[in-house]
Amino acid sequence: MKFFRACVRGRKWSLRKKLQALTSRVSLSSSTFVRGKSLWFDANRDNSQVRRIWSSTPVCMGRRSSKIAGRKGAQDAKKAKLYSRIGKEVVSAVKRGGPNVTSNSVLAAVLEKAKELDVPKDIVERNMKRASEKGQEAYIEKVYEVYGYGGVSMVVEVSTDKIHRSVAKIREVIKDYGGKMADSGSVTFKFKRVRVVNIKATNADKDQLLAIALDAGAEDVIDPPTYEDDTEEDRYYKIVGSSENYSSILSKLREEGIDFEPDNGSELLPNTPVEVDDEAMDLNKELMSKLLELDDVDAVYTDQK
């Protein structure tokens, strides 16, 4: 996985090179070809047989077991975690600065983020009321670092109003499922915090996403991993951006009519992904799944490939 760390002009040049490379991958024969949105047709043949041209990525054989859950269940869980996280941020902002958006800049920023991420209005309103309830405390954000199987590292992001309760439950899950708590700072340096937009491979072509990323000033477009028994429905591209250009990326995707899934405010991507065998992958999957079942856990990131 490659990130472009050069200046904006450098990133735009790199994305432009990617876009040019895509259009030059297919060498034309004596047949006449017609191009339309990454579909190539042979004018001398039956055009009902259409071949979709994708940029090449390494094929991972037999890695279907790496999926944490079925795609639908995983996306539902991700959305629930997003709503929970925004709700906690609303409660904390109101507890610290009051419910008046004009005088509470932190609350105003949270509400703007909720709007950007398409969080339902009733979720926000419910947590605004919850913040005024007796006994409701502000949420504290914590990060725990974990070692998994096969040299894999994990970062667990927590937002809780009962810190002793959350750390006890996290330690219990890590112990029961074979992980190990890591010292502070021993894992987080392996990751980079970015803004990410996920786009299903069936909703857009790679060259189309590269053009959008280039125009919006994004850092990169990451190809979806390829598994032996994947379908197009299981594959997602990632447009990697920053807080400064994230809104622009979302706006351009909406203009093009492309469906997408936003991140939870930000994501951690590994600097160097770690490849493990199937057994370690399954064990890490189980550990991550159990951590994500905890109410206080907002996200779990791993450098597992």
Disulfide bonds with the S-S distance in Angstrom:
none
